[in-house]
Amino acid sequence: MKVAFGTDVLFDANLAARQGSQLSTMTRWYTPAEVLKMATADNAQLLALSDRRNPYPGKLGVVEVGALADLLLVNGDPIADIGLLADPGKNLTVIMKDGQIVKNQRLAK
């Protein structure tokens, strides 16, 4: 059985900022790698099942030409320490959304 990660905190800006912390609480039951897969590839497969109601028509959950991919470059290894995602301001070095770089601390150095 596949499990997807979901929450309703996206409707509250203060809670949405703590989404990374919520991912780390899932490690009580899953490995960090399983949690990250749930929140990315498995959620993409779930959205694809919603057919016409899918708000993201196109290929999700993969990094390949033509896919709708948002990418994060983490300063560290989230498989070894998923807690890194709890502080995105510090630990997300590069953020790409809709193919556009919206944060790039690597160039700021």
PEWO-V185046 format. One record per pair of residues at least 4 apart in sequence whose C-alpha atoms are under 8 Angstrom apart, sorted by the first residue. I is the first residue (numbers start at 1). GAP is how many residues later the second one is. D is the distance in whole Angstrom. If there is no record, write none. Layout:
BEGIN
i: {I | I}
gap: {GAP | GAP}
d: {D | D}
END
This chain:
BEGIN
i: {2 | 2 | 3 | 3 | 4 | 4 | 4 | 4 | 4 | 5 | 5 | 5 | 5 | 6 | 9 | 9 | 9 | 9 | 10 | 10 | 11 | 12 | 13 | 14 | 15 | 18 | 18 | 19 | 19 | 20 | 20 | 20 | 20 | 20 | 20 | 20 | 21 | 21 | 21 | 21 | 22 | 22 | 23 | 23 | 23 | 23 | 23 | 24 | 24 | 24 | 24 | 24 | 26 | 26 | 27 | 27 | 27 | 30 | 30 | 31 | 32 | 32 | 32 | 32 | 32 | 32 | 33 | 33 | 34 | 35 | 36 | 37 | 37 | 38 | 38 | 39 | 40 | 40 | 41 | 41 | 41 | 41 | 42 | 42 | 43 | 43 | 44 | 44 | 44 | 45 | 45 | 45 | 46 | 47 | 47 | 47 | 47 | 48 | 48 | 49 | 50 | 56 | 56 | 58 | 58 | 59 | 59 | 59 | 60 | 60 | 60 | 61 | 61 | 62 | 62 | 63 | 63 | 68 | 68 | 69 | 69 | 69 | 70 | 70 | 70 | 70 | 70 | 71 | 71 | 71 | 71 | 72 | 72 | 72 | 72 | 72 | 73 | 73 | 73 | 73 | 74 | 74 | 74 | 74 | 74 | 74 | 74 | 75 | 75 | 75 | 75 | 76 | 76 | 76 | 77 | 77 | 77 | 78 | 78 | 78 | 78 | 82 | 83 | 84 | 84 | 85 | 85 | 87 | 87 | 88 | 93 | 93 | 93 | 93 | 94 | 94 | 94 | 94 | 94 | 94 | 95 | 95 | 95 | 95 | 96 | 96 | 96 | 96 | 97 | 97 | 104 | 105}
gap: {36 | 40 | 35 | 39 | 34 | 35 | 38 | 39 | 42 | 30 | 33 | 34 | 38 | 33 | 4 | 6 | 7 | 10 | 5 | 6 | 5 | 4 | 4 | 4 | 4 | 4 | 68 | 4 | 67 | 4 | 63 | 64 | 65 | 66 | 67 | 68 | 4 | 62 | 64 | 65 | 4 | 64 | 4 | 12 | 13 | 59 | 62 | 8 | 58 | 59 | 61 | 62 | 4 | 9 | 4 | 5 | 8 | 4 | 5 | 4 | 4 | 46 | 47 | 48 | 49 | 50 | 4 | 46 | 4 | 4 | 4 | 4 | 5 | 4 | 5 | 4 | 4 | 21 | 4 | 19 | 20 | 21 | 4 | 19 | 4 | 18 | 4 | 16 | 17 | 4 | 15 | 16 | 4 | 4 | 7 | 8 | 9 | 6 | 9 | 5 | 4 | 4 | 12 | 9 | 10 | 7 | 8 | 9 | 7 | 8 | 9 | 7 | 8 | 5 | 7 | 4 | 6 | 30 | 31 | 28 | 29 | 30 | 25 | 26 | 27 | 28 | 29 | 23 | 24 | 25 | 26 | 20 | 21 | 22 | 23 | 24 | 19 | 20 | 21 | 22 | 4 | 10 | 11 | 17 | 18 | 19 | 20 | 9 | 16 | 17 | 18 | 5 | 8 | 15 | 4 | 5 | 7 | 4 | 5 | 6 | 7 | 4 | 4 | 4 | 7 | 6 | 7 | 4 | 5 | 4 | 10 | 11 | 12 | 13 | 7 | 8 | 9 | 10 | 11 | 12 | 6 | 7 | 8 | 9 | 4 | 5 | 6 | 7 | 4 | 5 | 4 | 4}
d: {8 | 7 | 6 | 7 | 5 | 6 | 6 | 5 | 7 | 8 | 6 | 5 | 7 | 8 | 8 | 5 | 5 | 8 | 7 | 5 | 7 | 6 | 6 | 7 | 7 | 7 | 7 | 7 | 7 | 7 | 7 | 8 | 5 | 4 | 7 | 8 | 7 | 7 | 7 | 4 | 7 | 8 | 8 | 7 | 8 | 8 | 8 | 7 | 6 | 6 | 8 | 8 | 6 | 7 | 5 | 6 | 7 | 6 | 6 | 6 | 6 | 7 | 5 | 7 | 8 | 6 | 6 | 6 | 6 | 6 | 6 | 5 | 6 | 5 | 6 | 6 | 6 | 6 | 6 | 7 | 4 | 7 | 6 | 7 | 6 | 8 | 6 | 5 | 5 | 7 | 7 | 7 | 7 | 8 | 6 | 8 | 8 | 6 | 8 | 8 | 5 | 8 | 8 | 7 | 6 | 7 | 5 | 6 | 6 | 5 | 6 | 8 | 7 | 7 | 7 | 7 | 6 | 7 | 8 | 7 | 7 | 7 | 8 | 5 | 5 | 6 | 7 | 8 | 6 | 5 | 7 | 6 | 8 | 6 | 5 | 6 | 6 | 5 | 5 | 7 | 7 | 8 | 8 | 6 | 5 | 6 | 7 | 8 | 5 | 6 | 6 | 8 | 7 | 7 | 6 | 8 | 8 | 4 | 7 | 6 | 7 | 8 | 8 | 7 | 6 | 7 | 8 | 6 | 8 | 5 | 7 | 6 | 5 | 6 | 7 | 8 | 5 | 5 | 6 | 7 | 6 | 6 | 5 | 7 | 5 | 4 | 6 | 7 | 6 | 7 | 7 | 7}
END
